[in-house]
Amino acid sequence: MESQEHADNEYETQILGATPQAIVDSLYNIYFDRLQDRTFLLKEVVRKITKDDTDKLEEKFEAIFEKNVERINKEFDRFEVFLLSNILDIPPHVLLPEDSVHRSPKVYSLLKVEVDKLNEEIKREKYQREALLQELEQQMVMKRDLLERRERLQQFSVDKEQ
């Protein structure tokens, strides 16, 4: 079981360019760094506005930061589960182009049968189209012939009346 999981991780790494866990960890680190930067900037702004340079201000911001980290960790754990199970999970039918030769023979034979059926259907449609075009051409010839006959009959009728 562990070797299969290892193989899956290697394949996911090949497809995604990194392990799914590494991607999730990178997202967490980006978010955490952003929180640190913004907390520091906010502390500096408050320090300038209040002109308070005490340790009390530092303690309050440290408490705010710790509370945010706790909340982020809890929310990010849920987000991590979602990402790993819904976004970064590679379905078993997804293969890299170079691995398509390893597709199971059963799947390959089913696909081949389907392609053959589609090719036959395309040929049938082409033949049917050709037959319809020939029939249309015959009808156009017949239409011209009938129009010529009608014209001759009308001419004959006019000649007879005169």
N, C-alpha and C positions, 0 to 999 in steps of 0.2 A: 504494500500500500504506500509506504513511504517513498519507494523508488518511482512509483507512478506519479505521486505528488511532485517529486523532484523533476521528473520529465515534463510535467505540465508547467511547472515554474520556468523551466528552461525554454519551453515553447512560447510561453507568454512573454518572456524576456526577448525572445527573437522577434516576435510580432510587434510588441509595444516599444522595444528599445530599452526597457528596464523592467524590473519585476513590478507587479502591481503594488506590492507593499512599499517599494522604494518610491513609487509615484505618490502614493498616499502620504508617506512620510515627508516628501518634498513639499506637498501642499500644506501639511501641518506646519512645517518649519517656516514657510513663507508667511503663513497667517500669524504664527507666533512672533516672528521678527517684526511684522507690521504692527502688531499690538504693542510690542516693546517700544518701537519708534514713536508711535502716536502717544503712548503714555508719557514718555520722556518729553515730547514736545508740549503736551498739555501741562505737565508739571512746570516746565520752564515758563510758559505763558502765565500760569497762576502765580508763580514766584515773582515775575515782573510786575504783574498787576497788584499783588498784595504786598510786594516788597518784603516778603516773609522768607527768611533764609534759615528757618529753624529746622531742627531734626523732627519736629512734630509734623511738619508738612511732608517731609520725606517718609515718615512712618505711615501717614494717611495714604499717600500715593502707592506705597508698597502694599498696603492692605487692599486698595482698589485693584492693583495689578494682580495680586494673588487670587482675589475673588473672580476676576475675569478669566484667569488661567484655569481655575477649577471649572467654571462654566463652559469655557471653550473645550476643555478636555472631555467633558461629558457629552457635549454636542458633537464634537469631532469624532468621538467613538461611534456614535450612531451614523455619522456621515461616512466613516471608514467602512462600516459594515455594508452600507448601501453601495458605495463605490466598488468594493471588492466583489459583491454578489451581482450587481446589475450593470455596471459600466465597464469595469476592467476584466470581467470574466470572459474568456474566449470560448465560444461554443465549440463542441467537438467537431462539427462539420466544417469549421473554418480552417482552411489550410493555406499555407504559403504556396506560391506558384511552384517552387522547386520541390514541394512535398506532395504534389498532386499525383505523382506516380505511385505513392504509397496508399492511395485511396483503396478501400477494400474492393476486391473483385466483384462482390455482389452489387455495390453501389455503381461501380464502373459499368457492369453489364446492364444494369437498369438504365443508366444514362445513355448507353449506346443504343439500347432498344428504343428509348424515347427519341433520340436524334434520328434514328432510322425511320421511325414513324413520321416524324416531322418532314424529313426529306421526301418520303413517299407522298405525303399530303401536298407538299410544294409541287412535285411533279404532276400530281393529279390536277391541281389548280391550274398549272400552266397549260396542260392538255385541254382542260375545260375552257380556258380562256381562248385558246387557239380555235377550238371548235365553235365557240360563240362568235369569234371574229369572222370565221369562214361563213357561218350562217348569215351573219349581218351582211357580208359582201354579196352573198347569193340573193338576199332580199333586196339589196340596193339594185342589183342587176335586174331582178324581176320587176322592181318598181319602175325603173327606166323603161323596160320593155312594155309594161302596162300603160305607162304614160304615152309612149309612142303609139301604141295601139289605139288608145283613146283619142289621141290627136288625129290619127288617120281616119278613125270612125267619124269624128266630128267633121273632118274635111270631106269625107265621102258623103256625109249627110248634107253638108252645105252644097256640094257639087250636085247632088241628086235633086235638091230643091230648085236649083237654078235651071 
